[in-house]
Structures are given as structure tokens and as C-alpha cells.
Amino acid sequence: MERFTYLKDVVTLGLNEGLCTGCGTCLEVCPHGVLEMREKRAAIVARDACMECGACMRNCPAGALSVNAGVGCAAAVINSLLGRTGGDCECQVEPSCGGTGSSCC
């Protein structure tokens, strides 16, 4: 099966390999198989498939992953599905979010 990609070389996903404990939680929560285990540690193997949802970062107990969740194409898709206008890939402040700037409260 061909791997889905969003835009080439724009993803904000980062991995601090020194902090990774190899628990594998990030692999379980990533919806696009962006990560895999290599030598008992997570490794980014499909960066361009990352939709910047933030699931890996939020679920990493070691804090080894970073991503600017809500700034990429996933935010545009979510906003569109929720009927929000604009359609661009930027965060939108929603009143129900308490003004946090997150489009995915």
C-alpha cells in the first residue's frame, strides 16, 4: 500500500533519541505509521506522513517527541469537518477553547 504524505519537508515532528526509553507508546498512537522501533528506541521513518496530530508527543512518558500540533494539514481537515471556515493550516482561536489558540481543544 502506498504511504500517504501531506507536504514534503514541512512537518514539525522531532525526536530526541537520547530521551526515548523504547516503550513503544508512540507507535501505538500514531495513525500513519510515522515511527518504528530501531535498536530498542523509536525512530522517525516516514516524516512526511505525519499529520501533526500530536498524539505521539502527548502520550510519550519520556517527553522524547515534539510537534507543533494543530499547525499542519490535520488542523485544516479537522476544522473543515467541524464546519469552521478558513481552510488554511493555521490554528484558530475558538471561544470554547478559552483562548488557548488551539484549533483542536
N, C-alpha and C positions, 0 to 999 in steps of 0.2 A: 504494500500500500504506500502511495506517495505521501510524504510528510507535508502537512500544511505549514506554510510560512506566511507571515504578515508582511513586513517590510524588511529588506535586507539591512543589516548592520545598524539598527536604531534601538534595539532593546536595551533597557537599563539594568538587566539582570546581572548580578555579580555574586561571586562565591569566594569566601575567604577559606581556602583549603586548610589552613592552619587551625581554624576553629571547628571544622567539621569533625564530629565524633563517629560518623558512619552509621547512625541509627536508621537511616533509610526512610524517614518520615516524608522527606521532600519528594521522593519517588512515588510514594503512595498518593500524595495530594495533587501532584502536577497533572493537569488534564491533557497535556500534549506530549508527555514523554521527553521533556527537555533535558532531564537529568538521568544519569545511571551511576551505578557503583563501579568504581575502579580502585583496586588496591585498598579496599575497605573504607573508601571515602567517596562522597558524592563528586560527580564531575559533570560539567555542562557539555552536552553532546549535540544539542540542537537549539542553539541560542535563538535563531530566527523563528523558531516555532513557539517561542514564549509569547503569551498574550498579556503579560504583565498583570495577572490577576492578583498576585501577592500571596497565594496560598502557601507556597514553599517558605517564604520569609516568615509569615505569621505562625507557621507550625514548626519551624526549626527551633528546637530547645537550646541549641548552642549559639544561635544568632549568626550562623555562618553565611546566610544568604541575604542579599539585599536587592530590592527592586522598587522603582517608583511606581507602585501600584496605582492604577487609575489614570495613568497618563498616556497609555498606548491605545491600540486598536480595540482592546477589550472594553475600555471605557466607552468608546463610541458605539459599540454593539449593545452594551448594557443600556446606555442612555436611549438608544433607538428603540429597544424592546420595551422600555418603560414609558415611551411616548414623549421623551424630552426632545426639545428642539435644538438645533445647532449642528449635531452630527460630527463635530470636529473631535479630535483626540485629546481634548484638554479637560481638566477637572472643572466641574461646575459646582458652585456653592448652592446647596439646596436648603431651604428654611428648616426642613425636618432633620437636617444633619447638625443643627446647632452651629452652623457657620464654620465647619471644620475644613471646608474646601474639598472634601471627598465626594466624588460622584457615586460611590458605592457604599453608602452608610449601612 
